[in-house]
Amino acid sequence: MTASDVRNVIVIGGGPAGYTAALYSARALLEPLVIEGISWGGQLMNTSEVENFPGYSEGVMGPQMMSDLRAQAERFGTEFVTDDAVRVDLSQRPFVVETGEETYRTSVLIIATGANARELGLPSETTLKGKGVSYCAVCDAAFFRGQEVVVVGGGDSAMEDAIFLTRFAEKVLIVHRRDEFRAEPIMLERARANEKIELVTGAVVDEVLGSEEGKVTGVRLRSTETDETWEVEAGGVFVAIGHDPNTSLFTEVLEHDEAGFLITKPYSTATNVEGVFAAGDVQDPVFKQAITAAGSGCMAALESERLLAAEEHARATAS
Ligand code: NAP
């Protein structure tokens, strides 16, 4: 294609939201182009087994599931560019999207660039990812039945994760770096009232400890006041210190919250710029699940199709 062609729909992002938006757009004959990123697939490429995506009754490996979603979008004619978008111009339609190599123009843009779970930044955390270190309690709690686990963080996610984990784990230790919590008082109260939960404040994880077989065996904690260290046994470490949405290309123009998550209209994926929709984790600081991302990708595609059809109709009746 040449730079002068205007696409109906460009989707930026190759995760569950992006591929679902592409699937629906392709089946509506909008011939979508997905700029899926150099490392397409999103957060699920770093996940081992996914047991909570409907349809996979036996579970599925994260990368396999992403290949399946991509193949389904491809089957109906989606085109893919395996490159990162590096610049967008949303000041007028058609919108402009640039990769390092090409410039594309599109009537409608669906942003599905996702978010990344914040990491502690420890080499041992990276080594033991998926081997006891997790960033999603809802996804992985069931693997820790009867075990002792650590949750890191002092926000609502940490409290919610800890409370959820008590359904499976024998004991949950919340480790928070300050004495004050960011979590809502009601969430903190619920955690405090739970007999299986213990809170440690003024401490950080200094190291995630692992066995020779490469499984988490515990953590070494360090006091933020005295620098004293001590070890705690645990089969799992749930890091719940927030998410960073991938929105730096858009935040100058699109409304976003303090953390950078794009703001969409209620019951909609529409942003403050007509013709720009946002789907998946990039606009969802709350649920952050593959299935909710896919659902909002579907919404974005349906809304894109409606907008394009209404504009087409308006053009036809005006002439
Ligand atoms: P958050 O509110 O940003 O909290 C992150 C927590 O992690 C903070 O306590 C922070 O400590 C800590 N932290 C950050 N970086 C750290 C590091 N490198 N090492 C150790 N600790 C670190 O994130 P969140 O809990 O994911 O919540 C995000 C949003 O979703 C919030 O608006 C929250 O209210 C909402 N949410 C709501 C619900 C609910 O209502 N049911 C559930 C989940 C999330 P400091 O406090 O010291 O900065």
Boltz pocket constraint, residues with backbone or C-beta under 6 A from the ligand:
constraints:
  - pocket:
      binder: B
      contacts: [[A, 118], [A, 119], [A, 120], [A, 152], [A, 153], [A, 154], [A, 155], [A, 156], [A, 157], [A, 158], [A, 160], [A, 175], [A, 177], [A, 178], [A, 180], [A, 181], [A, 182], [A, 183], [A, 204], [A, 240], [A, 241], [A, 242], [A, 243], [A, 285], [A, 286]]
      max_distance: 6.0
